[in-house]
Amino acid sequence: MGVATPRARPQVRTRHAPRYKVWIHNDDVTPMDFVVHVLQRVFALALPRAVKVMLEAHLRGIALVAVLPLEQAEFRVEQAHGLARTRGYPLTFTYEPE
């Protein structure tokens, strides 16, 4: 009778959804307090982080807001644009693959 050899288990790899960087772009029209409000409400940033992101965009022209799966990035950018447009602000967010 032969000795049984253990069979190798196939390795299971978890596939993660591709992630996208969401960026906020500076403009000279949208009030800073409104930008902070949008960052808190739509992207769930804590106040200190929202202020930091807003100031970085103000000083550098662009700032990273979050890294999210594509569907969330699209949804949140649309929400943010909707809030801004109803107030007449040109606040702009974009997203790109990580």
C-alpha positions in Angstrom: 0.0 0.0 0.0 1.4 3.4 -0.9 1.8 6.5 1.2 -0.8 9.1 0.6 0.7 12.5 -0.4 -1.2 15.6 0.6 -2.6 17.5 -2.4 -1.6 21.1 -2.7 -4.6 23.4 -2.2 -5.1 25.9 -5.0 -4.3 29.4 -3.8 -7.3 31.7 -3.8 -6.6 35.3 -4.6 -9.0 38.0 -3.8 -9.6 40.4 -6.7 -10.2 44.0 -5.7 -12.1 46.4 -7.8 -9.9 48.9 -9.6 -9.5 52.0 -7.6 -9.7 55.6 -8.8 -8.1 58.8 -7.4 -10.6 61.6 -7.0 -9.2 65.1 -7.4 -10.6 68.5 -6.5 -9.6 71.5 -8.7 -9.2 75.0 -7.5 -11.4 77.8 -8.9 -11.6 81.4 -8.0 -15.4 81.4 -7.6 -16.5 78.7 -5.2 -16.3 79.9 -1.5 -13.9 77.9 0.7 -16.5 77.1 3.3 -18.7 75.6 0.6 -15.9 73.5 -0.6 -15.3 72.2 2.9 -19.0 71.5 3.3 -19.0 69.4 0.1 -15.9 67.5 1.1 -17.5 66.7 4.5 -21.0 65.8 3.1 -20.1 64.0 -0.1 -16.7 62.4 0.7 -17.2 62.0 4.5 -14.0 63.8 5.3 -13.5 65.0 8.9 -13.4 68.8 9.3 -9.5 69.0 9.7 -9.0 66.8 6.6 -11.6 68.7 4.6 -9.9 72.0 5.4 -6.5 70.6 4.5 -7.7 69.3 1.1 -9.4 72.6 0.3 -6.3 74.6 1.2 -4.0 72.3 -0.8 -6.3 72.7 -3.9 -6.3 76.4 -3.3 -2.5 76.7 -3.1 -1.5 74.1 -5.6 -4.4 74.1 -8.0 -5.4 70.5 -7.3 -5.6 68.1 -4.4 -6.3 64.4 -3.8 -9.6 63.9 -2.1 -10.0 60.1 -1.9 -9.2 56.8 -3.6 -12.4 54.8 -4.3 -13.8 52.0 -6.5 -15.0 53.4 -9.9 -18.7 53.3 -9.1 -18.2 55.3 -5.8 -15.9 57.8 -7.5 -18.4 58.4 -10.3 -21.3 58.7 -7.8 -19.6 61.0 -5.4 -18.2 63.3 -8.2 -21.7 63.6 -9.6 -23.2 64.4 -6.2 -20.5 67.0 -5.5 -21.1 68.6 -9.0 -24.8 68.6 -8.4 -24.5 70.4 -5.1 -22.2 73.0 -6.6 -24.3 73.6 -9.7 -27.5 74.1 -7.7 -25.6 77.0 -6.0 -24.1 78.2 -9.3 -20.5 77.3 -8.4 -18.1 75.8 -10.9 -16.5 73.5 -8.3 -14.8 70.6 -10.2 -13.8 67.1 -9.3 -12.2 64.6 -11.6 -11.1 61.0 -11.2 -8.5 58.8 -12.8 -7.2 55.2 -12.3 -4.9 54.7 -9.4 
